[in-house]
Amino acid sequence: VDEWCGSHPGRFIPCGLVPIWDPALMAAEVHRLAAKGCHAITFSENPACLDLPSLHSDHWDPFWAACEDEQTVVCLHIGSSSQLVVTAEDAPMDVLIALQPINLVQAAADLIFSPVFRKFPSFKIAMSEGGIGWIPYFLDRVDYTYEHHKAWTGQDFGDKLPSQLFRERVVTCFIDDPAGVKNRHDVGIETITWECDYPH
């Protein structure tokens, strides 16, 4: 943040790491980094896989609140839960690579149906390196799920649909996604960002 990104502010945009084992320390780090001009933080797309409370838990509320207060975007990156989709022990590596975006599909469903976005009304998430081609079907699916099952699941989005909440609160990211670009208006063109995966 100081040495590398600080040398070219406005050109290099830092993304901070927070001490995930303690939400109070996470919140303090969000405030500390925001004071330095860093308004992006990386976080696990599924902390439950790390034996931490899930995205449905209020455990993370101090962190979410600090991010909302500082207008800091939380970046969820594929594989940040140290777990990727594996279909079988003998499946070739190609299967794992092809299914990598599934982690963010799962995270998107968790966040949409968790209380996070409703508790913190201006809080934003970025879905890093998951592509965008899956989003139109996903949004249709969460709306269908809500409209057909809310009576017994107890979900309440007020006068909004889950897809509207997603488009308001989620920044989507892609590197190379022809299907996503072709369907960009169904994704929500105002939510799409291009990423280059620099410097690795």
C-alpha positions, -999 to +999 in steps of 0.1 A: +000+000+000+027+025+010+058+014-010+043+000-042+009+015-048+018+047-029+045+054-056+018+059-082-015+068-065-045+066-089-026+043-112-020+014-088-050+004-067-042-016-036-062-045-022-056-051+015-055-083+035-072-084+069-067-107+099-095-131+092-094-148+126-109-117+144-137-095+130-128-067+154-092-067+141-105-069+106-126-038+111-097-019+126-075-028+096-103-017+072-102+017+089-064+019+090-061+010+053-089+034+043-070+063+060-041+054+036-065+055+006-070+018+003-107+010-003-105-027-014-101-057+009-098-094+000-119-119+019-127-156+015-156-165-007-166-192+017-151-189+052-170-220+064-145-241+044-118-226+066-136-237+098-148-201+104-184-189+106-204-188+074-215-158+054-249-163+070-236-156+105-235-122+122-199-130+133-186-109+104-209-078+111-181-056+126-161-062+094-190-056+071-199-024+091-164-010+088-164-017+050-197+001+046-185+030+068-153+034+047-169+026+013-145-003+011-153-030-015-148-066-004-132-087-031-140-124-031-116-144-052-120-179-066-103-204-044-098-181-014-116-206+008-087-230+000-113-253-017-122-257-053-148-280-068-134-315-073-158-340-089-136-371-083-102-380-070-091-392-105-106-363-124-081-345-146-069-310-136-089-297-166-121-304-146-110-284-116-099-255-138-131-255-158-152-254-127-133-227-108-161-201-113-185-223-094-170-211-061-182-176-068-216-188-079-219-204-045-207-173-028-232-152-047-261-174-036-248-173+000-246-135+000-279-129-018-299-151+007-279-141+038-289-110+057-256-092+048-269-069+020-301-061+039-283-053+071-257-031+054-275-013+026-246+003+008-220-024+013-205-038-020-188-070-031-165-076-061-164-111-075-128-116-087-118-139-115-151-157-117-162-145-151-196-131-159-212-156-184-229-175-156-247-144-142-278-142-164-289-177-156-280-173-119-301-141-116-331-159-133-326-188-108-324-167-076-355-147-087-374-180-095-363-194-061-375-164-042-408-160-060-417-197-058-404-205-023-404-174-002-437-184+016-420-213+033-383-202+033-391-169+050-370-148+027-382-111+024-366-087-001-394-062+003-403-046-030-371-059-047-361-091-064-328-108-056-315-100-091-320-063-084-300-065-051-272-083-070-270-057-096-270-029-070-244-044-047-221-067-067-192-057-090-186-084-115-151-091-130-139-110-161-106-115-180-117-133-211-154-143-213-170-142-248-203-155-236-204-129-208-196-100-232-222-112-257-248-112-229-235-081-211-269-064-210-284-094-192-255-095-168-260-058-160-235-037-180-232-012-152-218-039-129-191-053-152-154-046-148-125-060-168-095-074-148-060-082-161-047-104-133-015-083-130+011-088-116+010-126-116 
